[in-house]
């Protein structure tokens, strides 16, 4: 058969396949989510997230060392306080769990890059992402507390802050307070396109942040909407966001592509706890090849346009990159 165009010519061997690869990845783009918890000598596995742990401040350096050796240079810190209250006061306390974890981490591993999640849900007694007015989350009253939280994280050593609360105007509020206090160079990575997703279940187990009543659909986005996601991304860029995140990753890759096309800032995708837990559960039953699925999920996010990938598989992906099985 006389065929002029034969796409298989460029698939005939590993060298040529890697040469013409359209999507390339690097360990520097990986961010590992890490849970810090009040207490001492704690390194407890999260039941719904096999292989993931909550670390007390004194145990945190052991995991940071493992990350550093794997070549993962960036972490996203989440805090789990011992005491919670109506206004989430431990979120912005100078001796809060994230603030103490940051100081210890910077002291022991100063070359790692520390990003902090800025939200109220892990710290409020009701589990919602802001202060309440009756049974409603009060948007504008929450902005001051989010800004105070972000400032306290930066003062404790955060390199970047990442608001995940989905309150209107929170990027502008945080940017103003950081700038006012001399932190004009601190970037903001906004969870701008964050959906009210069923994929968050294991995280809420990990952080103890499930709402005690209702749900988060009045502030997180409806999964049916895509144009709204672009609106949120553009608004946050206008308010000063330096990076836009899409969350979750796997079921929202169309939004990763659309946000990449609509904005001129880097785009991050968060492969969330539910994605991780499903792969772990299926692999445990020998129904899938865990490593291949893990790599394929990562490739799909980068192929969609993500430049930054938050994943609980960061160490394993870094190893696969080192060994040439992905990249």
Residue, then its C-alpha position, 0 to 999 in steps of 0.5 A: x500500500x502506498x502511504x505517504x503519511x505514516x504516523x507510526x514512523x515516530x512511534x517505532x522506538x523509545x528514543x524517537x518517541x521521547x524526541x517527539x513528545x509533546x508534553x514534558x514534565x519536570x520534578x520542579x513542577x510537583x507540589x506535595x500536600x502535607x498535613x501538620x497536626x498538633x501534638x508530639x511524636x505523631x506520625x499517623x496514617x490517614x485511614x482513607x489515604x493509604x500511604x499519607x500521614x499526619x505529622x506533628x511538628x517534631x516528626x515533620x522533618x523526617x518527611x521533609x527529608x524524604x521529599x528532599x531526597x526524592x527531588x520534590x522541592x515544594x510542599x503545600x502545608x495544611x494544619x490540623x489544630x487541637x482546638x477549634x472555635x467558631x471563628x477559627x482563631x488557630x488559623x491566624x494565631x502566631x503559635x498556630x500549627x501551620x505557623x509552628x510547622x513553618x518555623x521548624x521546617x525553614x530551620x531544618x530545610x531552608x531550601x525547600x519551597x513552602x506554600x500554605x493553604x489559607x482557609x478556615x475549614x480546618x480551624x472552625x468548630x462548624x467546619x465551614x470555610x468562613x465565619x457564620x451569620x446564622x447558618x450562612x457563611x458571611x463572605x465579607x466578614x471572612x475576608x479579614x480573617x483570611x488576610x490575617x491568616x495569610x499574613x501570619x503564614x508569611x511572617x512565619x516563613x511561607x514562600x507563597x500563600x494559596x487561598x482555597x476558601x472561595x470567598x469573593x474578593x479574598x485575593x484582593x484582600x490578601x494582596x492588600x494586607x501583604x503589600x501593606x506589611x511589606x510583602x509585595x514579593x510573596x506570590x498568591x496561588x488562588x484556588x480560583x476554579x474550585x468545584x463543590x466536588x465529591x472527590x474531597x471526601x478523604x481530605x475531609x477525613x484527613x483534616x477533620x474538616x467536614x461541615x457539621x451541617x449543610x454543604x459548601x455549594x453556596x461558595x464552591x462551584x457547581x460542577x455543571x458550569x465551565x464559563x463560571x470557572x473562567x469568570x472566577x479565574x479572570x477575577x482573581x487574576x485581576x485581583x492580583x493572583x499570580x497562579x490560578x489553580x483548578x481543583x479537582x484535576x482529573x474530572x476538570x481537565x477541560x477547565x485546565x485547558x480553558x483557563x490556560x487559554x483565557x489567562x496569562x498566568x501559570x495554571x496549577x491542577x490539584x489531583x485531590x484525595x479522592x483521585x488518590x484514594x480510588x487509585x490506591x483502592x483499585x491497585x490494592x485489589x490488583x485491578x489496575x497497574x498503580x504506577x501506570x495509572x499514576x503516571x497517566x493521570x499526571x500526563x493528562x493534567x500537563x497535556x491539558x495545560x497545567x504547569x504545576x501539579x499538586x499530588x499525593x504521588x509527588x515522590x513516586x512521580x519524581x522517581x519515575x521521572x528520574x528513571x525515565x518512565x515519565x517525563 
